[in-house]
Amino acid sequence: MAELAWGFILAAYLFVGGMAGGAYIVSALADLLGKGKFKVVSKSGAYMSLILIIVGLVLLVFDLGRFEVDPLGVLNAYLHFPTSIMSLGTWIITAFTITALVTSVLWLLDGLEWVRKIVEIFGIVLGLSTSAYTGILLSFARGVPVWGSPYLPWLFVLSGTLTGLALSLLMIPVISWFMPRLFREFRALYSNKPDMATMIGYLERYGTILTVLELAVLVIYLGTSSMASVYWTASAVSIWFFAYIVLGLLAPLGINYYNATLERSKSYETVAYLAIASQALVLFGGLLLRYVILIGGQLAA
C-alpha cells in the first residue's frame, strides 16, 4: 500500500473550501435573480461562505505543518503571483474571503442593496474560482495521473455548488432553532411551513439538476482518467466511493422526488423534515467525494 502524504484534514479542506465557494454562488444568485423571494437563503449562504472559508484556511495551514515552525512563512505564498499555483490560489482565496466578509456585513446592515449586488457579481467569479481551485490544486500534484483530468475541477465546482445549496437550506432550521431572537427572519420562514415547503420544492429542482450534472461529469471523469478504477477496487476507499454514489447522490434524488409529491398533497411539515435529511446526505456525500479522490489518487500513484 502506498504511503499517504495527505489524509482527512486536507480532504476536509477541499470539501469546506469548495462548499464555501458554492454557498456564496447560491447566495449571490438567489439575491440577484430571486426578486426578494429568497432573502433568507441569500443571507444563510453569505454567512456560511465566510465561516467556511475561514475554517478551510485554518485546516489548510495546519495540514501543511508550516505554521508551527514559521508562522510568518505563510505570507511567502503571496510573493510568487502569478507564476505559482499556490500563490495564485492564495490571492483568489484572500479576495474571496474579503468579498464574503463585505457581503455578510452588508446583509447584517440590511442596506446599500445596489452596493451588495455589485459585490456579489464579482463574488460569483471568485466563488467559482475558489471551488475550482480545490480541484486544480490536486491536478498540479506530481506523479498522480488520476488527478490530472481536466474534468476534476468541474466535478469539484458542481459538488461545491450542490453542497453550498444544501448547507444554505439546512442552516435555516438550525439557526431558527438555536438563534431565533438574533435571526428573526430565519425563524419566521421556518415556522411558516407552507412557505418553507414551497421554497424547498423550488430550490430542490436546482439541486436535482446539479446532482444529475455531477453524476454526468463523474462518469466522464472516471471514464477518461488513467487508473480511475482504484476508486472502486481499492479496499481503503471502495466502500466510501459507493457510499458517495448511493447516499450522497442517489438518495437525495429520491427524497427530492418524493418531496415533490408530498408538496402537491400539502404535507408541508414532512417536506421540511425530509429536506433536512436530504441536505445532510448531500453534505456527507460531498465530504466522501473529496476523501475518495484524495486517498484513491495517492493509492494509485
N, C-alpha and C positions, 0 to 999 in steps of 0.2 A: 504493500500500500504506500502511495506517495506521501511524502511529508507535507503537511498542510501549513502554509505560511500564514493564511488568513482563516479566521473562524467566525463564530457567531456575531461578535461585535461589529466586524466590518459588514456582515450581511445585514445587521440591524441598521447600520448607517445607510447602506444602499436603499433599504426599504424606507426609512424615515426621510431621507433626503429626497427620494423620488416622490413620496407622498406629499411632502411639503410643497413641491412644485405643482403637483396635481391639485392639491387643495386650493392653492392660490388661483389656478386656472379656473376651477369651478366657481370660486368666489367672484372673480372678476367677470366671467361670462354671465353669471346669474345677475350681477348688478347692471352690466352694460346692456343685456338683451332681455332681462326679465321684467322690465317696466314696473319695478317696485314690488312684484309679486313674491320675490324670493329674497327679501331683505335679510331675514334671519339666517338663511343658508349662506348668503354672502358674508355676513358677519362671522358665522361659525368657521367658514373656510379661511377667511383672512386671519382670524385669531390663531387658528390651529397651524396655519402655514408658518407663522412667526415662531410659535413654540416648537414646532417640529424641526425647523432648520437649525435652531439653536441646539436642540438635543442632538441632532445629527452631527453638528460641528464638534460637540463635546465627545461624542463617540469616536469620530474620525481622529481627532487629536490624540486621544488616549490609546487608540488602537495602533497608531503609528509609533507610540512609545517615545516620542522625542520631547514631549512637554516636560517630563520629569527631569530629563537630562539638561535640556537647554530651552527654557520657556520662551525666550525671545527668538529662538531658531525658527519658530513657526512663521515669523514675519518674512523669512527668506523666500517663501512661496510667492510673494508679490513682486520679486525683483527680476523675474525672467519672462515677463509677459512680452510678446505672445508666443515665444518660441517653445515654452514648456507647457505640456498639457496640464500639469499640476498647477502652474501659475495661472493659466487661462481659467481653469476651474475655480481657483481661489477668488479671482476677480469676479467671475459670474456669481458665485455663491455670496460673496460680500455685497454685490449690488442687489442681489435678490433679497438678502436679509434686510438691507436698508429699506427697500421698496415695501417689503412685508410689514416692517415696523411703521413706516409712514402711513400705509393703508389702514393698519389697525388703529393707529391714533386718530386718523380721520373718521373712522367708523365710531370710535368711542366718543368723539366730539359731536358726531352726527350732524356735521355741517360741511360747507365747501364741497358740495356734491360734484361740481364740474372739475375741481382740482383732483378729487378722488378718482374720477373716471379717467382723467388723463394719466394719472399714475398707474391705474390698472391696465391701460393699454400697453405701456412699457413693461408692466409686471407680467403680463401674459407671455411675452417673449422671454423674459428672464425665467419664468416658471417652466416653460418648455425646455429651455437650455439647462436648467438645474436638473430636471428629470432625465433628460438625455445624457447629461454628463455622467450620471451614475453608471450608465452602460458604456459610454465612451471610455471611461476610466479603466474598465476591465479590458476593453479591446486593445489598449496600448500595453497590456502586460506581455512580457516576452515569454515565448515558449508555451503558450496556452492557445492552441489553434481553435478550440471550440468557442473561445471568446471573441475571435476575430471577425465574426459575421457582422455585416452592416445592419442586419435586422435586430441585433441585440439592443441597441439604444432605442429603437422604435418600440420594441417589446416593453422596455422599462418605462417609456413615456406613456404608453397605453395603460400599463399596470399602475403607474403613479397617478394618472388621472382618475382611474376607476377607484383606487383606494382613497384618493383625495375626496371624491364624491361620497364614498361610503362613510368616511370619517366625518365629513361636514354634516351629513344627515344624522349620524349616530350621536354626535355631540349635542344635538338639540334636546333630546330627552335627558341626557346625562347632566347638562348644565341646568335644565329646568328642575331636576331633582335636587341637585346639590347647591345651586346658587340662584334660587328663584327670585330673591329680592334684588340681586345685583343685575340680573338679566331678565327683566320682566317680559320682554318680547318673546324670549325663548319659552318661558312658562305659558304665556298666553296662547302661543301657537300649539304647543304640545297638548295643552288642556282642551283645545278645540279639535277633537278627534276627526270630525268630517273634513275640516280644512287641512289637517295634518295628513290624513289619508289621501286626499286629493293631490297634495303636493308630492307625497311619496310616489304615488302612481305615475305622475307626470315625469318626475326625475328618474324613476326606475326604468323608464323607457330608454333614456340615455345610458343608464347603467347597462342595460341589456345590449345596446349597440356596442358599447365599449368592450363588453365581455366577449361578444362574437368577434370583434376585431382582434382582441387579444388572442383568442383561440386561433384565428387565421394566421396571425403573424407568428405565433408559437409554432404552428405546423410548418410554416415556411422556414423559420429559423432552424428547427430540428432537421428538416429535410435537406437543407443546404449547408449545414455546418459539419465540418470534419469531426468525427469521434463523438457526435452528439448522443450516440446510443448509451454513453456512460450514465446519462441521467436516469435511464430506466433499467439498467443492468447492474450498476454498482450497488452493492448491498447497503452502503453507507447513506445513499441518497434516494434509492429507487422508491422506497415506501413514501418518502416525503414528496417525490415527484408525482406519484399517483394521488396522494392526498391533496396536493395543489390542484390537480385537474378536477377531482371529484368534489372536494369540499370548497375549494376557492373559486371555481368557475361554474361547474355544472349545477351544484346545489343552489347557489344564489339565483341562477337562471330559472330553476324550477320554482323556487319561492316567489320570484318576481311574477312568474306566470300565474301561480296560484293566487297571489295577492291581487292581480288584475281581476280575477273572477270574484274575489271577496269584495273588492271595491264596488263592483256592479251590484252586488247584493247588499251593499251598505253595512258590511261588517267592519266598521271603521276601526274599532279598538283592536280587533285581531290583526288587521292590516298593519297597524303601528307596531305591535309586538313582533310579528313575523319579520317586519322590515329590520328591526334591531338584530334579529338572528342572521338575516341575510347580510347585513352590513358587517357584522362581526366575522362571518365566514370569509367575506371578501378581504378583510384586513389580514386574517390568518393566511389566506392564500397568497397575498402579496408578499408577506414575510417568507413563506415557504419557497416562493419562486426565487427570491434573492439567495436564500440559503442553498437551494439545489444548484443554481447556476454557479455560485461561488465555490462550493465544495466539489461539485462534479467536475468543474473545469480543472481544478487542481489535481484531481484523481486521474484525469485524462492526460495531464501534461507529461 
